[in-house]
Amino acid sequence: MGKKLAGFMVAFSLCMSLLTTAGYSYAAAADGSVRVTLPDFAVSLNGHSVESQYREYPLLVYHDITYFPMTWYDSRLLGLEATWSQDDGLDIKSSPVTTSYVTYTSEKRNATAYTAEIPSTVVTINGKSIDNKKEEYPLLSFRDVTYFPLTWRFAHNEFGWDYQWSDTDGLSISSHNPQVQTAMLPTSAGENDVALFKGYYYFVETTGMTNHIYRAPVQNPSDKEEIYSYNFYSSDRNPKVVTFQNRDNTLWFTYHLGGGFTGQDYYVKISDDGKAELLHRGYIDFLDTPYGTLILNLPGGYMYLSQPGQDETNSKIVGGGDPNVKMYANQVPRSVPSTAASVVGDDLYVLCLRGPANQNSLCKINLKTNKSDTIVNSSISSFRMINNKLYYVKDEDNALYSSVLDGTGEMKLSHHAVSWFDSIDGNVFYTTKKETNQYDLYKADPNGEDPLVWTTPVIEVQVLKDRLICRFGENDDYGVVLLDSSGHLTLKLTDPISRVLTSDDGILLETARDSSIEYIR
């Protein structure tokens, strides 16, 4: 036994019982083919037990070394990407990529031994060229898939994987790329909204004409407790739909009962101990202020300050002293929190229909004196308050602008029309509509042309804990890509994703494949 193989066997405490049957020849045939077998011991990849007997691409053993298939999902499960070209051959490298485990199950049982080939293609591993024909443990080709040897040289030195071996559990291989975990929630959880907040999953189960809202600890999802329930009627508009939202580090959920005009939205606050309390109802939005809760009556276009237990008729109308001010917030999409209104100290910033032309200007209303002023005297479609600066999109060119809180120092930030925008660590990102449900993602650069952050059009972008979460279409190579505050790649997820869910820790996702809930820490 050579030094390389001996060192590998010692490092992993592999016993002689794992060796293939004595008498096998490891020399390649004249046509480059070699004899391989299926492993007769257990193998797990990142905690996933690999069942090779009924696998389209089983693990193989050649020259007493376990080989794993470089399929799209198997390679990315271990943090590898492989590309091939006619000129450069096969390029394998460590990459910030991950995926859920795919079994590649086949209905046909595999034989115990097969013939594989040693490909003559040029191979590069982490930028280092190797001569596959001269390798003691060459890459193999089986069922038109490249197989990679799990030797110490490659697995440990090149890719940094960890190995463990035991007589009872077999071979265990662990990579250090972020892993996708399946939330062990009821299969029906993905039919409604799901949230992860302060160590608990929150989800909905529907029985008959009743929605039950549960919470369950992440470490033991089966230990669920009901925190709220409500009855609905089939005539209600979207009666089963529950939506979770993190508002100022507090978890809320909303639902709708009744019709479009006769019904209303219900807003329920969840405390840290799991108690759910219905606090607001109606077609409204609301913000906490030093003077009570600011209620934005969306259909009516007026605002008032509400105290606990206080009737609306006794509440203070905000901006009522100026007859030319009518809130524009009822026409602004509420998909982004604080798009319609924002509060800084005593001042409320809100889009108002002001003046004879009913121009939706950005106004400031002092909540103490009720005095109102126009901050940006231009027609604005949306705005946000970020780090005590104003960011807004003007209707005249659909471009993004910024200013200080009094509206001075205005600066144009975007070179393209803006559909969505946000800022991370002072860097401003925005999307521009390209086609239906497809957007280009740019980084604003006031001193030059805005660079395209990602070459593939996105479907949706969110900001979560100083990261950009970009979601792509089901037919794209990756379902979600995570970028840092500078727009640089931190992780790619292969799974097709239908929704990015509310979470205060890690990334919570719903897969488009089967509506299962996945979690990446």
Order of alpha helices (4+ residues) and beta strands (2+ residues): alpha-beta-beta-beta-beta-beta-alpha-beta-beta-beta-beta-beta-beta-beta-beta-beta-beta-beta-beta-beta-beta-beta-beta-beta-beta-beta-beta-beta-beta-beta-beta-beta-beta-beta-beta-beta-beta-beta-beta-beta-beta-beta-beta-beta-beta-beta-beta-beta-beta-beta
